[in-house]
Every structure is written in structure tokens, then in C-alpha cells.
Amino acid sequence: RKDNEDLQNRSIVSQLTMSIWYCFGNFVEYGVDFDVCTAAGRILTVGLHILSLILVASYTANLASDLTIAK
């Protein structure tokens, strides 16, 4: 298994902060500084991409419905 050099020699809080930054970067489709190396990380990344797709689609559908309903 290949370890991520960006997370080496850091405190737990710093590693957690980097992980949250990576998740946020994936959620908003912003390029992050390092690549996912493990299967679990890849599954989590795919899950976050699917979740962001669902959230954006839901928001778009709700906005379109609010703009087209006559009140």
C-alpha cells in the first residue's frame, strides 16, 4: 500500500483537516494537491461525487419548481 506523503509526519488534527479539505475539494470539483491511493479512498471519492450530483440535481429541481409554480 502506498502512503500519502502529504499526510506523513502530521498530527491527527492536521490529518483530519487535510482530509476534510480533500472531501470539500471533491464536493465542489476543485482540484486538490494529492491523489487517492487506496481502494477505500477511491470508494469514498466516488460516493462524494455521487452525493454532490444528487444534491445539485435536487437543488436545481426545487429551484425550477419554485420558479414555475403560480402562487
Secondary structure in CASP SS format (residue, H / E / C, confidence):
PFRMAT SS
TARGET T0000
AUTHOR 0000-0000-0000
METHOD secondary structure of the structure
MODEL  1
R C 1.00
K C 1.00
D C 1.00
N C 1.00
E H 1.00
D H 1.00
L H 1.00
Q C 1.00
N C 1.00
R C 1.00
S C 1.00
I H 1.00
V H 1.00
S H 1.00
Q H 1.00
L H 1.00
T H 1.00
M H 1.00
S H 1.00
I H 1.00
W H 1.00
Y H 1.00
C H 1.00
F H 1.00
G H 1.00
N H 1.00
F H 1.00
V C 1.00
E C 1.00
Y C 1.00
G C 1.00
V C 1.00
D C 1.00
F C 1.00
D C 1.00
V C 1.00
C C 1.00
T C 1.00
A H 1.00
A H 1.00
G H 1.00
R H 1.00
I H 1.00
L H 1.00
T H 1.00
V H 1.00
G H 1.00
L H 1.00
H H 1.00
I H 1.00
L H 1.00
S H 1.00
L H 1.00
I H 1.00
L H 1.00
V H 1.00
A H 1.00
S H 1.00
Y H 1.00
T H 1.00
A H 1.00
N H 1.00
L H 1.00
A H 1.00
S H 1.00
D H 1.00
L H 1.00
T H 1.00
I C 1.00
A C 1.00
K C 1.00
END
